[in-house]
Amino acid sequence: MKEALNLPPIIGVGVMILDENEKVLLGLRTKSSEVSSWCFPGGKIDIHESLEQSAVRETFEETGLELDLNGMQVFTMFLDRTTPYTNMTVGLIFKLNDTLLKEFVKIKEPDIFKKWDWFSLSDLPSNLFPETEAMLTIWRNERLPPQWVTYQISSC
């Protein structure tokens, strides 16, 4: 366990993309080392990258969508207390105003994702990626399980 304490912290982003009908974009994550699950676009931030830049880059790398940096809005940060290292996720939201952009969604990382699809917030798949499920719980103002510590972002 002592070695785990020396692991660098991980800071990642998750991007909740809402379309004009309040549907969210989820990818079926089929990475060989994990149980299959549905997740938002996202990943680890790169050095010297802002949260918004990371969200735009990760979304493009995974889906092909080129989103406007100015449309990204941070709405939460949360910490997973079950990992032996610091694992922080920042949740961002992007409202998709141009429905034509949906035609550009494609599988750009076939070794990680099987498909991308749009889901109603009231009809989500049950096998959600843990961070995606946490983001949705926070978005709905519901209580998170005790493994998560959340830091709400206020718009002062």
N, C-alpha and C positions, 0 to 999 in steps of 0.2 A: 504494500500500500504506500510505502514511502516514496517509491518511484512515481506513482500517480500524482503525488502532490507537486511534483516538478513539471507536470505537463503544462504547456502554455494554455491560457484561456482561449476559448473559441467564442467569437462573436459572429452571429449569423443574422440574415434577414429573411423574412417571409413576406411575400407580396400577395395581398388579398385584392384581386382584380374583380371589380363589380361591373357588370354590363348594364345596359339601359333597363333591363327587366329584373335587376337585383339578383342576377345569377352570378356565381363565382366560378373562376377557372381553376380546375384541379387536374393534376397529372397523376396517372397510375404509375407509381414508383415501383419498379420491379428489379431493383439493384440486387445482384446475386447474393450479397452478404446480409440481406435484410428480408423481413417478412413484407410481402406486397402491401402497399398502402397508397392512399390518395393524399396528395399534398399540394400546397401552393408553390408557385415558383419561388426559388430562394437558394441561399447558400451562404458560404462564409465571405466576410468582407475582405478585400485585399488591402494591403498596406497603403496608406495615404488616400484611401477612398472614403468618400462620405457615405452615409447610410443610403441616401437617395441614389447616388452613383452605383453603389453595389446592387441595389434593387433593380435599377434599369439594366445593368450588365447581366445579372443573373437571369432576369426575365428573358432577355434577348437570347442568351446562350441556351436556355432550355426550351423556349417556345417560338423564337423567331419574331416575337412582338417587339417593335421599337417604340417604347413608351417615352413620353415627355418627362424629363427630370422634374420639371416644375409641377407636375401633377401628382407626384409622390408625397404622401403625408404620413408621418410617423404617428401611430396611435397607441402603441404600448411597447413595453420592454418586459421580458420575463426571464427568470432563471430556473433551470432544472436542477433541483437539489439532489437528484439520484445519481448523478455522474461523479466520478472521482476527480473531476477537474471543473473549472468554471465554464459553464455552457450557457451563454446569454443569447437570447433571440430578440430581435427588434421587429415588431410587426408594423408594416406599412400598408396603406390602402391606396389604390388607384382606381378612379372612376372612369371607365371606358366610355367616352362620349361619341366616338366614331365607330359605329357598328361594323363598318367595312374592315376595320383592323382584325376582327374575329376571323376573317378569311385567311389571315397570315399565320395563324397558330399552327405549328407543325412540330413533329418530334425531331429535335435536333441532337438529342443524346439517347439513341436507341439502346445503349447499354444500361441506362438508368430508367428511362420512361417507356412505357408501352403505348400510352395514348394520353391525350388531353381532352377534357370535356367540360361543359358548363352545367352547373347544378344550382337548383333553387336552394336558398338558405333553409327552406323548410323540408327539403328532400335530399339530404346529403348521404353519401355512402357511409356505411358503418365502420369501415376499416381506414380511419384517418391516421395520417402520420401524427405522432404525439404533439409536435410543435404547431401543426395546422389545427389540430383539435383544441389546443390551448388558446390559440389566437381567436378561433370562432367562439369559444366560451367567453373570452374577454369581450369580444365584439357584442355579444348578446347580454353583457352585464350579468353573467352568471358566475357562480363561485367555482374557482379552480380547485382541483384536488390539492392536498397539502404538499405534494412534491414540487409544486411551482410557487415561486415568489414573483409577484407582478409589481411593476412600477408604472402606474398610469401616467400618461403624458397629458398635461393640461395646455390649453391654448390661451396663454395669458396675453 
